């Protein structure tokens, strides 16, 4: 390793601290104890206020409170909130009437005693408080267009709720009272304020000087509920309740512990380069470091071939004989995979996994016992690579195996044929239609005979997989069990990784996406595994060519990580002043 001695480049903007500083004092970012105590005092003293004094509030105080609300976190930094400040008496009167109407309606739907308690609730704050603040959420931007909302489309509403909490706590710190009223028909309230289509409200906030100073939350004092003890609302690892959904499979593999993960990132922070200078490669080098494989001594490309009866259904542009031709060329060291392995400095091994017995459409590809035996065969191969302290790169060859991989991916991910079938090498639109029909029929048969396969990866592999995919599943499992990282190639190597992760969730920490191919299901499978590909070159070669190329990049990145000069630890960076706006 190069000698340490260069000064660490300190950025002129942004975070000036180094990993060494953060590791030396992990609590250095904390506020002084008095400030922390004050924050918790404000949180504990927050109350939902129902009675207000009519006295005016200094506009400067209102601005501070709204500024606090505007500093709330928001999904994708979208800041979807708009604060409609209402002072007009006629508007507040109409809002109060609308709330009273809804209170009466809801009271009729409750049990008699609960209904009476609802009618006892004081809503005069809408009329009394000098300010009404309606937090409106502008939802007109499609969820898919905001970072973080595509998967949680209501995250914009949650962001606005965070703004309300900030506003509430800031108001309490100023001595103001706030009451949150949600007894409204949302459309009526939107019409009252002239909100456009796509902008929704989160109720009405009454804001002003309180005419009550309750020692405990009002609904708790009124007997509606009590605050539950913390231990009743904190769950560890997953939901704990009788009749809850089945737990995910317990992995016998250990993902890297968080200390190893942080140590790897800290090591990268000492380099005489900007943090993250190698992009995706940096993350994968961190992964190698975290699993203890920073000093890997090369790797091996495992090429697994097999024959698939489904090819006879017209789903491939090439005859079955091509499989044997490529395997022969691979054994002679002149196939695309063999040459790519040699160029990347990888060892090369060829495995003929045999022939599946079923064509997927009419019968299972393999019996369960045969599939399990092939997985075990692959497990031994993967373990052997791991024992040599090497990286495992995987490739495949087998006419028709993209159809097999697409069907298996659909079964595992609960997708339809149209979601996973794409044009294979040399295919045309007519062949694409046949391929889609075969996958559709195979899925229907397998689901009819075996039920839902999304949670039964072993059965899915036997029913819709193939001999080569079984061996690859085992190889990935065996390598991970021995602490070795596997570099994936195209769809027909990524789908076995899906099976492996379904069987042993800890495997996911040992995977590297070598490339993203043009197969339709490949991007979906990689997303499910949470992997970002190193290469996106529209490769169609198969045979592990993409995995070999990516392995070469990985080795180069490791060389950079170990060869670049290190910076010397500096004194603590001067923190930016932590000013309290007044």
Secondary structure, 3 states (H helix, E strand, C coil): CCCEEEECCCCCCCCCCCHHHHHHCCCCCCCCHHHHHHHHHHHHHCCECCCECCCCCCHHHHHHHHHHHHCCCCHHHCCCEEEEEECCHHHHHHHHHHHHHHHHHHHHHCCHHHHHHHHHCCCCHHHHCCEEEEEEEECCCCHHHCCCCCCCCCHHHHHHHHHHHHHHHHHHHHCEEEEEECCCCHHHHHHHHCCCCCEEECCEEEEEEECCCCCCCHHHHCCCCCCCCHHHHCCCCCCCCCCCCCCCCCCCCCCCCHHHHHHHHHHHHCECCCCCCCCHHHHHHHHHHHCCCCCCCCEEEEEEEEECHHHHHCCCCCCCHHHHHHHHHHHCCCCHHHHHHHHCCEEEEEEEEEECCCCCCCCCCCCHHHHHHHHHHHHHHHHHHHHCCCEEEEEEECCCHHHHHHHHHHHHHCCCHHHHCCCCCCCCHHHHHHHHHHHHHHHHHHHHHHCCCCCCHHHHHHHHCCHHHHHHHHHHHHHHHCCCCEEECCHHHHHHHHHHHHHCHHHHHHEEECECCCCHHHHHHHHHHCCCCCECCCCCCCCCHHHHHHHHHHHHHHHHHHHCCEEECCCCCCCCCCCCCC
